[in-house]
């Protein structure tokens, strides 16, 4: 199982904060995104955002980062501060 978290505005846009993914074909954040969009086509506009950020086990990661069972993957929009 991969624990997937959606944070901040993305959580509101998708209408879900967290889910569990068991797909065997999910080996990277990119394949996880593809799996999520295939399973939930209405999410495509939000998950296709090129500025979307990712973390694997609380560490920033790039879209090509490898993931495996037991990992926690967070999706979140860019954070701005002042």
TAURHU-V910467 format. One record per residue. N is the residue number from 1. PHI is phi in degrees with one decimal (NA if undefined). OMEGA is omega in whole degrees, 0 to 359 (* if undefined). NEAR is the number of other ideal C-beta (glycine too) atoms within 8 Angstrom. Layout:
# TAURHU-V910467
((N PHI OMEGA NEAR) (N PHI OMEGA NEAR))
This chain:
# TAURHU-V910467
((1 NA 173 7) (2 -113.7 179 15) (3 -87.7 182 9) (4 -114.3 179 14) (5 -114.3 175 10) (6 -117.1 188 12) (7 -113.1 174 9) (8 56.0 184 8) (9 -60.3 180 6) (10 -60.5 178 13) (11 -59.2 180 10) (12 -69.3 181 7) (13 -65.1 182 7) (14 -85.2 181 10) (15 77.4 179 4) (16 -148.9 180 7) (17 -96.7 188 5) (18 -157.0 172 8) (19 -153.9 179 5) (20 -112.0 180 8) (21 -120.6 180 11) (22 -117.0 184 6) (23 -57.4 180 6) (24 -69.8 182 4) (25 -81.8 180 6) (26 -86.6 183 11) (27 -125.2 179 7) (28 -150.5 177 11) (29 -62.3 179 14) (30 -59.9 180 8) (31 -72.1 175 10) (32 -65.3 177 14) (33 -57.3 180 10) (34 -61.6 178 8) (35 -60.2 182 12) (36 -65.0 180 12) (37 -69.9 178 12) (38 -64.7 180 7) (39 -76.4 184 5) (40 -138.4 185 8) (41 -54.6 180 6) (42 -67.4 179 5) (43 -86.6 187 10) (44 -53.1 183 8) (45 -61.6 181 7) (46 -87.6 182 9) (47 -79.6 178 11) (48 -89.1 180 7) (49 -60.0 183 8) (50 -67.8 180 4) (51 -94.0 180 6) (52 -59.2 180 11) (53 -110.2 184 10) (54 -138.2 172 14) (55 -139.6 175 11) (56 -118.0 181 12) (57 51.8 175 6) (58 71.6 177 6) (59 -121.8 176 6) (60 -51.8 181 5) (61 -144.0 176 10) (62 -91.7 185 6) (63 -61.3 180 9) (64 -91.4 180 6) (65 -63.1 178 10) (66 -73.2 175 5) (67 -135.2 180 12) (68 -149.0 179 7) (69 -52.6 180 5) (70 95.8 180 5) (71 -78.2 171 10) (72 -114.3 181 10) (73 -118.0 178 15) (74 -110.9 174 11) (75 -110.5 179 12) (76 -157.3 179 12) (77 -74.7 177 11) (78 -57.4 180 6) (79 -103.5 176 7) (80 -116.9 180 4) (81 -145.1 181 3) (82 -152.5 * 2))
